[in-house]
Amino acid sequence: MFSREYTNTDRPDAGNDSRSEGWSRRLERACQERNHREMARLLLDGADTAMAEADDDESLEWAQWLLTRTQCSLDACGTHPECLTLLCELMERQCWLSQCWERLGHPGQCHTARERVRDLAFDVSSRAARTEDLGLRVSVVLRAAEVLDTLGDLSDAHALRARAFYKLGAASLRETSSRLTEAASSPCCAARSYQ
């Protein structure tokens, strides 16, 4: 059972939207199956809906609650590549939430949301460092840098980009060096050099 402070009946539009009913059933099933990735996807969808319709504090509080639950689900996922991608989506949604708070004129909530974005950016970067997939690692770090740019945190964004490009360059150098060593020790190469 998916326990939470809010239930569908807490929402003013509960029962009026057939998608909401399907969403809650799918979420319930994902919880029963302990499918953390599916739970995270559904929670992110719910937060998207809440923020797209956000015209009051209650909608944004509901979106924040969903994003917090998403992070709990992703923390239980481990280092699966899809979990890293979902964590990037969570970070981007949290950034969107900070902009929604700002638009409604709530600087305190906006500041709190922005701090969560920063925490997520550094969390996703450190998790990415533990994956073997260099392409995924670099793309995750670049997404984190882009979100920090959106917040105006240019120095941290620049540092993350520099780290990503350093890893790419180092990997490329290792690959080139490995190929040169392999080519130099190849018998065909040796034979050609004596002709």
N, C-alpha and C positions, 0 to 999 in steps of 0.2 A: 504494500500500500504506500502510495506517495503522500507522506504527511507534510503539511505546510501550514503556514499561518493563514494564507488566503485559500479560499475554495472558489469554485466557479460561481457559487451563489453570492460571493462577496463582490463580484464585478457587476456594475450597473447594467451591462449589456448581456449578462449571462442568460442563456436560453434563447436569445434572439438570433444568435449566429450559429448556423449549423456547423461551420468549420470549427468553432470553439468546442462543440461537443465531440467531434471527431478527433480534435487535437488532444483533448483531455483523456480520451480512451486510449489513443496511441501512446501517450505519455505514461499512463497507468500500466499498459502492457510492457513498455520498455523498462519501467521500474521493477515489475515482477520478474522480468527476465534478466535483470541486472545488466542491461545493455546500455552502458554508460555513454557510448558514442551516440546512439539513437536518442537517448535522453537529452544530451547536449544539443543535438540538432533541433529537436522539438522545442526546447527551452529558448534557443536563439530565435526560432521562428515566432514564438510567443512574444519575446521582447521586441522583435521587429514590428509586430502588429501593435503592441502597446505604444511604441514610440511614434509610429506612423500616424496614430490617432491621438497623440498626446496633445491635449489642450488644457490639462489640469495636473496638479501635483499628484493626485492619486494614480493616474496612468503612469507617470514616471516612477513613482515608488514601486508600482507593480513591475515595471520593466527592470528596475534595479534588483528587485527580489528574484526575478527570473534569471538575471545575469549572475547573481550570486550563486544560485542553484546550479547554473551551467558550470561555473568554476568548480564547484564540489564534484560534479560528474566528471569533469575533465581531470581533476586531481586523482580520481580513481581509475582513470584510463591507462596510466603509465606513459610509455614513450612511443606508442604506436604513431606512425606518420600522420594518419588522419586526425589523431588527437592534437598534434601540433598545428595542423591547418585549422581545426576548430578553435584552438586557443587563440590563433590570430584573428579569427572571426569574432571571438569574444572581446578581444582587445579593441577591435574596430567598432563593435557595437557600444562598448563602454565609452569610447570617444564620442560617438554619436549622442549617447545619453548626456554627456557633459555639455554638448552643444544645445540639446533640448532644454536642460536646466538653465543655461545661460539665456536662451531665448525667452523663457518664462520669467526671467528676472530673479533667479535664486542663486546668488553668488556662493553661498555656503555649500549648497549641494553640488554646484558646478565644480568648486574646488575639490570636494571629496571625490567626485567622479573622475576628475583629471588625475588625482593622485593614484586612483585605482588603475587608470590607464598606464601611468608610468610604471607602477609595480608589475602590471601584466607584461609590458614591453620588455622589462629586464628578466622576468620569469620565462617568457617564451624564448628569449635569446639564450638563456642558460640551458633550457631544456633542449634547444636546437643543437647546442654544442655536443650533446650526447648521442646524436643520431649519426649513422654511418653515411647516409645519403647527403653528399656535399651540396647537390643542387637544392634539396629541400632546406638544408641548414642555411644556405645563403639567402634563399627566397624568404624564409621566415625572419631572418635578421633584417632584411631590407624592408619587409612589411612593418616590423617594429619601428624602424627608423622613420618610415613615412608617417606613422601615427604620431611619433614624437614631434616631427616637423609640424604636423597639423596643430599640435598643442603649443607650438612656438618654442619648444625645447631643442633649439638648433644644435647646441654643442653636444648633447647626448646623441642626437640623431646622426650627427657627423661622425662621432666616435663609433657608433654601431656600423655605419656604412664602411668606415675605414677597416673595421675588423672583418666585415664580410668580404671586402675586396682583397684584403691580405690573405684570407683563407683560400680564396679562389686562385690568387697568384701563387701561393705556396703549393697548392695542389697541382696547378699547371706546371710549375717548375719541377716538382717531383716526377710527374708523368713524363715530361720531356727528358729529364735526366735518365729515367728508367729506360726509355726508348733508345736513347743514345748509347747507354751502356749495353743494352741488348744488341743493338746494331753493330757496335764495335766488337763484340765477342762472337758475332755470327761468322761461321766458316766462309760463307759466300762473300762477306765483306772483306775478310782477310785475303781471300784469293784475288779479289778485284784489286786490292791495294798493291799486290806484287806484279800485276800485269803492266 
